[in-house]
Every structure is written in structure tokens, then in C-alpha cells.
């Protein structure tokens, strides 16, 4: 066999070595993200990005309400129901279709304003108001529920099963968690918890 380098490695040895490295990387990714590797992680990051855009819409409406005194601007969902609050996010530049995409995720593709039930939204919304602390949980992926914060995730729940879940606070700070972190019982680990918004 022809030698290609001064070290004496052959082309075959280089190919085999590269393949072994590739397999090792795949195994490490699997250990880091046991629920499905990089694809669910990327999808969860996209969901987190969508949540931040929802938070910006809510924050802007809340600030406009304080400045203008217009009570038709809702901003934070507070004691409103989901249907009323979601409609309030739309305006002349933000259409219902745009809002629908923000509440979507792979497997939960929406083309109209979401409804607050499985399959009709990929995002849970909580009763955050103007007076809520900034680290109050505002949004989460639908597979996690602040009303049962230490419960194990269901393998069949939307969208990330028991592999990952996403939480965003009122102040826009958010994080993608590994599925096994759902059972964490440390006080304040997830932030201030509140109830789901009404449908």
C-alpha cells in the first residue's frame, strides 16, 4: 500500500481514523442530549427564540398601555383568558399568521391563532401580570407545566417529550433544560411559579 505521509499512514488508515472520530462525536452528542441529539436541541432553541418574540410583544403592549392609558392594550396576560390575550398581540403590523408561527414548533404547525389545548399550541402561557416578579415563569414548552413543576416529563407529550423543555421568564430570560431536570425540587430553581392562563 502506498504511503502518503512521512508518518507512514495510508489512505485507508486515514479514512478509518476519520470514521472512528465521527462515530465518537455521534456517541458524545447522544450522551449530552439523550433525548435525540442535536436536532431537538436546535428545535428547542428555536422555540426559545419564538418565546422571546412573544415576550417582546407583550412587554411592548404593556409599556404602551402605561404610557397611553389605553385599557384595550393588554400586554401581560394576567387575569385574561388565552383567546383574548392572543388576539391582543396582533396589530396592523403583526398579523394572526405571524403570531401563530410564534406559538408553533415542529409537529405543532399553526396557521391561525392558537388555542389553549394540546396540538393547538406548542407554548404554555401563565398568569403573569404587571405586578409579577421579573423571574416569574411566563411561557414554557407545552411538555412542562408550572402547576406540577417537579413531575417527570411524559415521553409522548408535545413537543419534546421527556428529552428537553423550555422556560421563559417575564423579563425575557430563558433556558433549554434537559428532561431529567424537570424533577428538580430546589426552591426557586425554575423561578416564581404561577397558574396556567385560562383557555
C-alpha positions in Angstrom: 0.0 0.0 0.0 1.3 3.4 -0.9 2.3 5.6 1.9 1.0 9.2 1.8 2.7 10.9 4.7 6.1 10.8 6.4 4.4 9.3 9.4 3.7 6.2 7.3 -0.2 6.4 7.4 -2.0 5.0 4.4 -5.1 6.5 2.8 -7.2 3.6 4.2 -5.9 4.3 7.7 -6.8 7.9 7.4 -10.3 7.1 6.3 -10.8 4.6 9.1 -9.4 7.0 11.6 -11.8 9.7 10.4 -14.7 7.4 10.6 -13.8 6.4 14.2 -13.7 10.1 15.1 -17.1 10.7 13.5 -18.6 7.8 15.5 -17.1 9.1 18.7 -18.6 12.6 18.1 -22.1 11.0 17.5 -21.8 9.0 20.7 -20.8 12.1 22.7 -23.7 14.0 21.3 -26.0 11.2 22.3 -24.7 11.3 25.8 -25.1 15.1 26.0 -28.6 15.0 24.6 -30.0 11.6 25.3 -33.5 12.5 24.0 -32.5 12.8 20.4 -29.2 14.7 19.8 -28.7 18.0 18.2 -32.0 18.2 16.2 -34.3 18.5 19.3 -31.8 20.9 20.9 -31.9 23.1 17.8 -35.7 23.0 17.7 -35.8 23.9 21.4 -33.6 26.9 20.8 -35.9 28.0 18.0 -38.9 27.6 20.4 -37.0 29.8 23.0 -36.4 32.4 20.3 -40.1 32.4 19.4 -41.0 32.8 23.1 -38.7 35.8 23.4 -40.5 37.4 20.5 -43.9 36.8 22.2 -42.4 38.3 25.4 -41.3 41.4 23.4 -44.9 41.8 22.0 -46.3 41.5 25.5 -43.8 43.9 27.0 -44.3 46.5 24.3 -48.1 46.4 24.7 -47.8 46.7 28.5 -45.5 49.7 28.2 -47.8 51.3 25.6 -50.7 50.8 28.0 -48.9 52.5 30.8 -47.9 55.5 28.6 -51.2 55.9 26.7 -53.7 54.7 29.3 -55.4 52.6 26.6 -57.1 49.8 28.5 -57.6 47.9 25.2 -53.9 47.1 25.3 -53.5 44.0 27.4 -49.8 43.3 27.4 -49.3 40.7 30.2 -52.0 38.0 30.2 -52.7 38.4 33.9 -56.3 37.5 34.6 -57.4 37.4 31.0 -58.2 34.2 29.1 -55.9 32.9 26.4 -58.1 33.7 23.5 -58.5 37.4 24.5 -54.7 37.8 25.2 -53.6 36.1 22.0 -55.8 38.4 19.9 -54.4 41.4 21.7 -50.9 40.5 20.4 -52.0 41.2 16.8 -52.0 44.7 15.3 -51.5 46.4 11.9 -48.0 45.0 11.5 -48.3 41.7 13.4 -50.8 39.5 11.8 -52.6 36.5 13.2 -50.4 34.3 10.9 -47.2 35.7 12.4 -48.5 35.2 16.0 -49.5 31.6 15.0 -45.9 30.9 13.9 -44.6 32.1 17.3 -46.7 29.5 19.0 -45.7 26.7 16.7 -42.9 24.1 16.9 -42.1 21.0 14.7 -45.1 18.7 15.0 -47.3 21.6 16.1 -47.5 23.8 13.0 -50.2 26.5 13.3 -51.6 28.7 10.5 -54.2 30.5 12.6 -54.4 32.0 16.1 -53.6 29.2 18.6 -56.0 27.7 21.0 -55.0 26.7 24.5 -55.1 22.9 24.2 -52.7 20.1 23.1 -52.0 20.2 19.4 -53.2 23.8 19.1 -50.2 25.5 20.7 -46.6 24.5 21.4 -46.4 27.0 24.2 -47.9 27.2 27.6 -48.8 30.7 29.0 -49.0 31.6 32.6 -51.0 34.2 34.6 -48.2 36.9 34.6 -49.3 40.4 35.3 -47.7 43.9 35.6 -47.1 43.2 39.3 -45.5 39.8 38.8 -41.8 39.5 39.7 -39.5 39.6 36.7 -38.4 36.0 37.3 -41.9 34.6 37.2 -42.4 31.9 34.6 -44.2 33.5 31.7 -44.0 30.8 29.0 -42.9 27.2 28.7 -42.9 24.5 26.1 -46.1 22.5 26.4 -44.5 19.4 27.7 -43.7 21.1 31.1 -46.3 22.6 33.4 -45.5 25.1 36.2 -48.6 23.8 38.1 -46.8 20.4 38.5 -43.2 21.6 38.3 -41.4 18.6 39.8 -43.3 15.9 37.8 -41.4 13.8 35.3 -42.0 14.7 31.7 -44.1 12.4 29.6 -42.3 10.7 26.7 -45.4 11.2 24.5 -46.1 14.9 25.3 -45.7 17.7 22.8 -43.2 18.8 21.5 -40.0 17.5 23.1 -41.4 14.5 25.0 -39.2 13.8 28.0 -35.9 14.9 26.3 -36.0 18.7 26.8 -38.2 21.5 27.9 -38.0 25.3 27.6 -38.9 28.0 30.2 -39.0 31.8 29.6 -39.4 34.3 32.5 -41.3 37.6 32.4 -38.0 39.5 31.9 -37.1 37.6 28.8 -34.5 35.4 30.4 -35.0 31.8 29.3 -33.3 28.4 29.1 -33.5 25.0 27.5 -33.4 22.3 30.2 -32.6 18.6 29.9 -35.6 16.4 30.6 -34.3 14.9 33.8 -34.1 18.5 35.3 -37.9 18.6 35.4 -38.0 16.7 38.7 -35.6 19.2 40.4 -37.1 20.1 43.8 -34.8 23.0 44.8 -36.9 26.0 45.7 -36.7 28.7 43.1 -34.9 26.5 40.5 -37.4 27.4 37.8 -38.2 30.9 39.1 -41.5 32.1 40.6 -44.4 29.8 39.6 -48.0 30.7 38.8 -51.0 29.0 37.3 -51.8 28.4 33.6 -53.8 31.1 31.8 -57.5 30.1 31.3 -58.3 28.8 27.8 
